Amino acid sequence: ASHGLSMTKIESRPSRRKAWEYIFFVDIEGHIEEERVKKAVEEITGRCLFMKVLGSYPAHS
């Protein structure tokens, strides 16, 4: 919310590494090249143990 992005989906899955540890998959509106998305990704990266962008695609019109 602080970066003006809309989260369109969130899913959690057990990490398979240890009990009660979860991995989250999050979809947002925006492209990785947008400054607000870059800033949000940087902030999230600093708050989690592992962060990976799985893809960034143009919106379907």
N, CA, C and O atoms as a CHARMM CRD file, in Angstrom:
* protein
*
  244
    1    1 ALA  N      0.82400  -1.19900   0.00000 PROA 1      0.00000
    2    1 ALA  CA     0.00000   0.00000   0.00000 PROA 1      0.00000
    3    1 ALA  C      0.86300   1.25600   0.00000 PROA 1      0.00000
    4    1 ALA  O      0.49600   2.26200  -0.60700 PROA 1      0.00000
    5    2 SER  N      1.98900   1.20300   0.66600 PROA 2      0.00000
    6    2 SER  CA     2.82500   2.40400   0.75200 PROA 2      0.00000
    7    2 SER  C      3.45300   2.77500  -0.58800 PROA 2      0.00000
    8    2 SER  O      3.93700   3.89600  -0.74700 PROA 2      0.00000
    9    3 HSD  N      3.45400   1.86200  -1.55000 PROA 3      0.00000
   10    3 HSD  CA     4.02700   2.14500  -2.86600 PROA 3      0.00000
   11    3 HSD  C      2.95300   2.29700  -3.93400 PROA 3      0.00000
   12    3 HSD  O      3.27300   2.46100  -5.11100 PROA 3      0.00000
   13    4 GLY  N      1.68300   2.24600  -3.53900 PROA 4      0.00000
   14    4 GLY  CA     0.59200   2.43700  -4.48400 PROA 4      0.00000
   15    4 GLY  C      0.36800   1.26100  -5.41200 PROA 4      0.00000
   16    4 GLY  O     -0.12100   1.44500  -6.52700 PROA 4      0.00000
   17    5 LEU  N      0.71200   0.06100  -4.98300 PROA 5      0.00000
   18    5 LEU  CA     0.53500  -1.13300  -5.80700 PROA 5      0.00000
   19    5 LEU  C     -0.68100  -1.92100  -5.35000 PROA 5      0.00000
   20    5 LEU  O     -1.04100  -1.89900  -4.17300 PROA 5      0.00000
   21    6 SER  N     -1.31100  -2.61500  -6.28700 PROA 6      0.00000
   22    6 SER  CA    -2.43300  -3.48500  -5.95600 PROA 6      0.00000
   23    6 SER  C     -1.97500  -4.93200  -5.98000 PROA 6      0.00000
   24    6 SER  O     -1.42400  -5.40500  -6.97400 PROA 6      0.00000
   25    7 MET  N     -2.21000  -5.63200  -4.87200 PROA 7      0.00000
   26    7 MET  CA    -1.91600  -7.06200  -4.81500 PROA 7      0.00000
   27    7 MET  C     -3.14900  -7.78800  -5.34100 PROA 7      0.00000
   28    7 MET  O     -4.24800  -7.60700  -4.81700 PROA 7      0.00000
   29    8 THR  N     -2.97200  -8.60200  -6.36800 PROA 8      0.00000
   30    8 THR  CA    -4.10400  -9.28400  -6.98800 PROA 8      0.00000
   31    8 THR  C     -4.24500 -10.73100  -6.53900 PROA 8      0.00000
   32    8 THR  O     -5.29500 -11.34200  -6.74200 PROA 8      0.00000
   33    9 LYS  N     -3.19900 -11.28700  -5.93200 PROA 9      0.00000
   34    9 LYS  CA    -3.25100 -12.68700  -5.51100 PROA 9      0.00000
   35    9 LYS  C     -2.16000 -12.95900  -4.48400 PROA 9      0.00000
   36    9 LYS  O     -1.06000 -12.41200  -4.56900 PROA 9      0.00000
   37   10 ILE  N     -2.47800 -13.81700  -3.50500 PROA 10     0.00000
   38   10 ILE  CA    -1.47300 -14.28900  -2.55600 PROA 10     0.00000
   39   10 ILE  C     -1.78100 -15.75100  -2.24100 PROA 10     0.00000
   40   10 ILE  O     -2.92700 -16.11100  -1.97100 PROA 10     0.00000
   41   11 GLU  N     -0.75400 -16.57900  -2.27900 PROA 11     0.00000
   42   11 GLU  CA    -0.88000 -18.00600  -1.95900 PROA 11     0.00000
   43   11 GLU  C      0.24300 -18.38700  -1.00900 PROA 11     0.00000
   44   11 GLU  O      1.34900 -17.85200  -1.09600 PROA 11     0.00000
   45   12 SER  N     -0.04300 -19.31000  -0.10300 PROA 12     0.00000
   46   12 SER  CA     1.00900 -19.82400   0.78200 PROA 12     0.00000
   47   12 SER  C      1.13200 -21.32300   0.58400 PROA 12     0.00000
   48   12 SER  O      0.14900 -22.02500   0.34700 PROA 12     0.00000
   49   13 ARG  N      2.35200 -21.78700   0.68800 PROA 13     0.00000
   50   13 ARG  CA     2.65000 -23.21400   0.55900 PROA 13     0.00000
   51   13 ARG  C      3.68200 -23.58400   1.61100 PROA 13     0.00000
   52   13 ARG  O      4.57000 -22.78300   1.90400 PROA 13     0.00000
   53   14 PRO  N      3.58500 -24.79200   2.19500 PROA 14     0.00000
   54   14 PRO  CA     4.63200 -25.23600   3.12700 PROA 14     0.00000
   55   14 PRO  C      5.98400 -25.26200   2.41700 PROA 14     0.00000
   56   14 PRO  O      6.06000 -25.61900   1.24100 PROA 14     0.00000
   57   15 SER  N      7.03500 -24.89200   3.11300 PROA 15     0.00000
   58   15 SER  CA     8.35300 -24.78600   2.48100 PROA 15     0.00000
   59   15 SER  C      9.04000 -26.12600   2.24200 PROA 15     0.00000
   60   15 SER  O      9.96400 -26.20500   1.43300 PROA 15     0.00000
   61   16 ARG  N      8.61100 -27.16600   2.92300 PROA 16     0.00000
   62   16 ARG  CA     9.21600 -28.50600   2.84500 PROA 16     0.00000
   63   16 ARG  C     10.57600 -28.58000   3.53200 PROA 16     0.00000
   64   16 ARG  O     11.18600 -29.64800   3.57300 PROA 16     0.00000
   65   17 ARG  N     11.05900 -27.46500   4.07100 PROA 17     0.00000
   66   17 ARG  CA    12.34800 -27.46800   4.77300 PROA 17     0.00000
   67   17 ARG  C     12.18500 -27.77000   6.24800 PROA 17     0.00000
   68   17 ARG  O     12.94200 -28.55300   6.82100 PROA 17     0.00000
   69   18 LYS  N     11.18300 -27.13700   6.86300 PROA 18     0.00000
   70   18 LYS  CA    10.92000 -27.42100   8.27100 PROA 18     0.00000
   71   18 LYS  C      9.46400 -27.10100   8.59100 PROA 18     0.00000
   72   18 LYS  O      8.79400 -26.37200   7.86000 PROA 18     0.00000
   73   19 ALA  N      8.99800 -27.65800   9.68700 PROA 19     0.00000
   74   19 ALA  CA     7.60100 -27.48100  10.08000 PROA 19     0.00000
   75   19 ALA  C      7.27800 -26.00700  10.32400 PROA 19     0.00000
   76   19 ALA  O      8.10000 -25.26000  10.85400 PROA 19     0.00000
   77   20 TRP  N      6.09400 -25.60800   9.93900 PROA 20     0.00000
   78   20 TRP  CA     5.55200 -24.27000  10.15700 PROA 20     0.00000
   79   20 TRP  C      6.29400 -23.16900   9.40700 PROA 20     0.00000
   80   20 TRP  O      6.14900 -21.99300   9.74100 PROA 20     0.00000
   81   21 GLU  N      7.07900 -23.52800   8.40700 PROA 21     0.00000
   82   21 GLU  CA     7.72600 -22.52600   7.55400 PROA 21     0.00000
   83   21 GLU  C      6.98600 -22.52000   6.22000 PROA 21     0.00000
   84   21 GLU  O      6.73500 -23.57300   5.63500 PROA 21     0.00000
   85   22 TYR  N      6.64200 -21.33400   5.74800 PROA 22     0.00000
   86   22 TYR  CA     5.83900 -21.22200   4.53600 PROA 22     0.00000
   87   22 TYR  C      6.50600 -20.33900   3.49600 PROA 22     0.00000
   88   22 TYR  O      7.29700 -19.45300   3.82000 PROA 22     0.00000
   89   23 ILE  N      6.17100 -20.59900   2.24600 PROA 23     0.00000
   90   23 ILE  CA     6.58700 -19.78700   1.10600 PROA 23     0.00000
   91   23 ILE  C      5.33600 -19.07700   0.59800 PROA 23     0.00000
   92   23 ILE  O      4.26800 -19.68100   0.50700 PROA 23     0.00000
   93   24 PHE  N      5.47200 -17.80700   0.27000 PROA 24     0.00000
   94   24 PHE  CA     4.33700 -17.04200  -0.23900 PROA 24     0.00000
   95   24 PHE  C      4.58500 -16.64600  -1.68800 PROA 24     0.00000
   96   24 PHE  O      5.67900 -16.21500  -2.05200 PROA 24     0.00000
   97   25 PHE  N      3.55900 -16.80000  -2.49600 PROA 25     0.00000
   98   25 PHE  CA     3.56300 -16.35900  -3.88800 PROA 25     0.00000
   99   25 PHE  C      2.59600 -15.18900  -3.97600 PROA 25     0.00000
  100   25 PHE  O      1.43900 -15.29900  -3.56900 PROA 25     0.00000
  101   26 VAL  N      3.07300 -14.06300  -4.51100 PROA 26     0.00000
  102   26 VAL  CA     2.26600 -12.84800  -4.55100 PROA 26     0.00000
  103   26 VAL  C      2.26400 -12.28700  -5.96900 PROA 26     0.00000
  104   26 VAL  O      3.31300 -12.16600  -6.60100 PROA 26     0.00000
  105   27 ASP  N      1.08000 -11.94900  -6.45800 PROA 27     0.00000
  106   27 ASP  CA     0.93900 -11.25600  -7.74000 PROA 27     0.00000
  107   27 ASP  C      0.55300  -9.80900  -7.45700 PROA 27     0.00000
  108   27 ASP  O     -0.29400  -9.53600  -6.60700 PROA 27     0.00000
  109   28 ILE  N      1.18000  -8.89400  -8.17700 PROA 28     0.00000
  110   28 ILE  CA     0.83400  -7.47600  -8.05500 PROA 28     0.00000
  111   28 ILE  C      0.62100  -6.90000  -9.44500 PROA 28     0.00000
  112   28 ILE  O      1.09100  -7.45200 -10.44000 PROA 28     0.00000
  113   29 GLU  N     -0.09600  -5.78000  -9.50000 PROA 29     0.00000
  114   29 GLU  CA    -0.23400  -5.05400 -10.75700 PROA 29     0.00000
  115   29 GLU  C      0.95900  -4.12000 -10.89000 PROA 29     0.00000
  116   29 GLU  O      1.26200  -3.35400  -9.97500 PROA 29     0.00000
  117   30 GLY  N      1.62700  -4.18600 -12.01800 PROA 30     0.00000
  118   30 GLY  CA     2.79700  -3.34900 -12.25100 PROA 30     0.00000
  119   30 GLY  C      3.88300  -4.15600 -12.93800 PROA 30     0.00000
  120   30 GLY  O      3.82400  -5.38500 -12.97600 PROA 30     0.00000
  121   31 HSD  N      4.86800  -3.46800 -13.47500 PROA 31     0.00000
  122   31 HSD  CA     5.98100  -4.10400 -14.18200 PROA 31     0.00000
  123   31 HSD  C      7.26700  -3.83200 -13.41800 PROA 31     0.00000
  124   31 HSD  O      7.42500  -2.76200 -12.82900 PROA 31     0.00000
  125   32 ILE  N      8.17400  -4.77800 -13.42300 PROA 32     0.00000
  126   32 ILE  CA     9.41800  -4.69200 -12.65500 PROA 32     0.00000
  127   32 ILE  C     10.25500  -3.46200 -13.03700 PROA 32     0.00000
  128   32 ILE  O     11.09200  -3.02000 -12.24900 PROA 32     0.00000
  129   33 GLU  N     10.04200  -2.91600 -14.21700 PROA 33     0.00000
  130   33 GLU  CA    10.80300  -1.73700 -14.63400 PROA 33     0.00000
  131   33 GLU  C     10.20800  -0.43300 -14.10400 PROA 33     0.00000
  132   33 GLU  O     10.84200   0.61700 -14.20700 PROA 33     0.00000
  133   34 GLU  N      8.99400  -0.48400 -13.53700 PROA 34     0.00000
  134   34 GLU  CA     8.38900   0.71100 -12.94800 PROA 34     0.00000
  135   34 GLU  C      9.08900   1.03100 -11.62700 PROA 34     0.00000
  136   34 GLU  O      9.38200   0.13400 -10.83700 PROA 34     0.00000
  137   35 GLU  N      9.35100   2.30000 -11.40100 PROA 35     0.00000
  138   35 GLU  CA    10.07900   2.71300 -10.19900 PROA 35     0.00000
  139   35 GLU  C      9.36800   2.28000  -8.91900 PROA 35     0.00000
  140   35 GLU  O     10.02000   1.83200  -7.97600 PROA 35     0.00000
  141   36 ARG  N      8.04800   2.40500  -8.87200 PROA 36     0.00000
  142   36 ARG  CA     7.31400   2.03100  -7.65600 PROA 36     0.00000
  143   36 ARG  C      7.39600   0.53700  -7.38800 PROA 36     0.00000
  144   36 ARG  O      7.41300   0.11500  -6.23200 PROA 36     0.00000
  145   37 VAL  N      7.44700  -0.27000  -8.44900 PROA 37     0.00000
  146   37 VAL  CA     7.58200  -1.72300  -8.28700 PROA 37     0.00000
  147   37 VAL  C      8.99800  -2.05500  -7.81600 PROA 37     0.00000
  148   37 VAL  O      9.17900  -2.88500  -6.92500 PROA 37     0.00000
  149   38 LYS  N      9.99100  -1.41300  -8.40900 PROA 38     0.00000
  150   38 LYS  CA    11.38100  -1.62400  -7.97600 PROA 38     0.00000
  151   38 LYS  C     11.54500  -1.32800  -6.49100 PROA 38     0.00000
  152   38 LYS  O     12.18200  -2.09200  -5.76600 PROA 38     0.00000
  153   39 LYS  N     10.96900  -0.21600  -6.04000 PROA 39     0.00000
  154   39 LYS  CA    11.09000   0.16800  -4.62900 PROA 39     0.00000
  155   39 LYS  C     10.38700  -0.83400  -3.72300 PROA 39     0.00000
  156   39 LYS  O     10.89900  -1.17300  -2.65700 PROA 39     0.00000
  157   40 ALA  N      9.22300  -1.30700  -4.13800 PROA 40     0.00000
  158   40 ALA  CA     8.49200  -2.29700  -3.33700 PROA 40     0.00000
  159   40 ALA  C      9.27200  -3.60300  -3.24500 PROA 40     0.00000
  160   40 ALA  O      9.34300  -4.20700  -2.17400 PROA 40     0.00000
  161   41 VAL  N      9.85600  -4.04400  -4.35300 PROA 41     0.00000
  162   41 VAL  CA    10.64600  -5.28300  -4.36000 PROA 41     0.00000
  163   41 VAL  C     11.86600  -5.13200  -3.45300 PROA 41     0.00000
  164   41 VAL  O     12.19900  -6.05100  -2.70600 PROA 41     0.00000
  165   42 GLU  N     12.52800  -3.99000  -3.51300 PROA 42     0.00000
  166   42 GLU  CA    13.67600  -3.74000  -2.63000 PROA 42     0.00000
  167   42 GLU  C     13.26500  -3.81100  -1.16000 PROA 42     0.00000
  168   42 GLU  O     13.97400  -4.39800  -0.34200 PROA 42     0.00000
  169   43 GLU  N     12.12800  -3.21600  -0.82800 PROA 43     0.00000
  170   43 GLU  CA    11.66300  -3.22400   0.56000 PROA 43     0.00000
  171   43 GLU  C     11.31500  -4.64200   1.01600 PROA 43     0.00000
  172   43 GLU  O     11.68600  -5.05200   2.11600 PROA 43     0.00000
  173   44 ILE  N     10.61500  -5.37300   0.18600 PROA 44     0.00000
  174   44 ILE  CA    10.23700  -6.75100   0.53100 PROA 44     0.00000
  175   44 ILE  C     11.47800  -7.61600   0.69100 PROA 44     0.00000
  176   44 ILE  O     11.55300  -8.42900   1.61200 PROA 44     0.00000
  177   45 THR  N     12.44800  -7.44800  -0.19400 PROA 45     0.00000
  178   45 THR  CA    13.68500  -8.22900  -0.13100 PROA 45     0.00000
  179   45 THR  C     14.38900  -8.04300   1.21000 PROA 45     0.00000
  180   45 THR  O     14.97900  -8.98500   1.73900 PROA 45     0.00000
  181   46 GLY  N     14.32900  -6.85100   1.75200 PROA 46     0.00000
  182   46 GLY  CA    14.95300  -6.57800   3.04200 PROA 46     0.00000
  183   46 GLY  C     14.19500  -7.14400   4.23300 PROA 46     0.00000
  184   46 GLY  O     14.70600  -7.13300   5.35300 PROA 46     0.00000
  185   47 ARG  N     12.98000  -7.64100   4.00500 PROA 47     0.00000
  186   47 ARG  CA    12.13600  -8.13200   5.10000 PROA 47     0.00000
  187   47 ARG  C     11.92800  -9.64200   5.08600 PROA 47     0.00000
  188   47 ARG  O     11.21400 -10.17200   5.93900 PROA 47     0.00000
  189   48 CYS  N     12.53100 -10.33600   4.14300 PROA 48     0.00000
  190   48 CYS  CA    12.30900 -11.78200   4.07900 PROA 48     0.00000
  191   48 CYS  C     13.63800 -12.52200   3.90800 PROA 48     0.00000
  192   48 CYS  O     14.66100 -11.92300   3.57900 PROA 48     0.00000
  193   49 LEU  N     13.59800 -13.81800   4.13600 PROA 49     0.00000
  194   49 LEU  CA    14.80400 -14.63500   4.02300 PROA 49     0.00000
  195   49 LEU  C     15.17700 -14.91400   2.57300 PROA 49     0.00000
  196   49 LEU  O     16.35500 -15.06200   2.24700 PROA 49     0.00000
  197   50 PHE  N     14.18100 -14.98400   1.71100 PROA 50     0.00000
  198   50 PHE  CA    14.41200 -15.31500   0.30500 PROA 50     0.00000
  199   50 PHE  C     13.37300 -14.60000  -0.53900 PROA 50     0.00000
  200   50 PHE  O     12.19200 -14.58000  -0.19100 PROA 50     0.00000
  201   51 MET  N     13.80600 -14.01400  -1.64400 PROA 51     0.00000
  202   51 MET  CA    12.90600 -13.29500  -2.54200 PROA 51     0.00000
  203   51 MET  C     13.33000 -13.58500  -3.96100 PROA 51     0.00000
  204   51 MET  O     14.51300 -13.49500  -4.29000 PROA 51     0.00000
  205   52 LYS  N     12.37700 -13.93100  -4.80600 PROA 52     0.00000
  206   52 LYS  CA    12.68200 -14.19000  -6.20900 PROA 52     0.00000
  207   52 LYS  C     11.52000 -13.70600  -7.06200 PROA 52     0.00000
  208   52 LYS  O     10.36800 -14.05000  -6.79800 PROA 52     0.00000
  209   53 VAL  N     11.81600 -12.91200  -8.08300 PROA 53     0.00000
  210   53 VAL  CA    10.80100 -12.48400  -9.04100 PROA 53     0.00000
  211   53 VAL  C     10.69200 -13.58800 -10.08300 PROA 53     0.00000
  212   53 VAL  O     11.65600 -13.88500 -10.78800 PROA 53     0.00000
  213   54 LEU  N      9.51700 -14.19100 -10.17300 PROA 54     0.00000
  214   54 LEU  CA     9.32300 -15.30700 -11.10400 PROA 54     0.00000
  215   54 LEU  C      9.00700 -14.83500 -12.51300 PROA 54     0.00000
  216   54 LEU  O      9.15600 -15.59500 -13.47100 PROA 54     0.00000
  217   55 GLY  N      8.57500 -13.60000 -12.64700 PROA 55     0.00000
  218   55 GLY  CA     8.29200 -13.07100 -13.97100 PROA 55     0.00000
  219   55 GLY  C      7.65600 -11.70200 -13.87400 PROA 55     0.00000
  220   55 GLY  O      7.10700 -11.33000 -12.83600 PROA 55     0.00000
  221   56 SER  N      7.73300 -10.95900 -14.95800 PROA 56     0.00000
  222   56 SER  CA     7.09300  -9.65600 -15.05400 PROA 56     0.00000
  223   56 SER  C      6.60900  -9.52200 -16.48300 PROA 56     0.00000
  224   56 SER  O      7.40000  -9.51100 -17.42700 PROA 56     0.00000
  225   57 TYR  N      5.30300  -9.42200 -16.62600 PROA 57     0.00000
  226   57 TYR  CA     4.69900  -9.48400 -17.95200 PROA 57     0.00000
  227   57 TYR  C      3.78300  -8.29500 -18.17200 PROA 57     0.00000
  228   57 TYR  O      3.22900  -7.75400 -17.21500 PROA 57     0.00000
  229   58 PRO  N      3.61500  -7.87700 -19.43400 PROA 58     0.00000
  230   58 PRO  CA     2.68000  -6.78600 -19.71300 PROA 58     0.00000
  231   58 PRO  C      1.25000  -7.22600 -19.38400 PROA 58     0.00000
  232   58 PRO  O      0.89700  -8.39800 -19.51300 PROA 58     0.00000
  233   59 ALA  N      0.44500  -6.26000 -18.95900 PROA 59     0.00000
  234   59 ALA  CA    -0.95500  -6.55900 -18.65100 PROA 59     0.00000
  235   59 ALA  C     -1.69100  -6.95000 -19.92500 PROA 59     0.00000
  236   59 ALA  O     -1.41600  -6.42900 -21.00600 PROA 59     0.00000
  237   60 HSD  N     -2.61700  -7.86300 -19.77700 PROA 60     0.00000
  238   60 HSD  CA    -3.43900  -8.28700 -20.91500 PROA 60     0.00000
  239   60 HSD  C     -4.51300  -7.24000 -21.13800 PROA 60     0.00000
  240   60 HSD  O     -5.26500  -6.91800 -20.21800 PROA 60     0.00000
  241   61 SER  N     -4.59600  -6.70400 -22.35000 PROA 61     0.00000
  242   61 SER  CA    -5.57100  -5.62900 -22.59800 PROA 61     0.00000
  243   61 SER  C     -6.87300  -6.11400 -23.16000 PROA 61     0.00000
  244   61 SER  O     -7.77300  -5.31300 -23.41200 PROA 61     0.00000
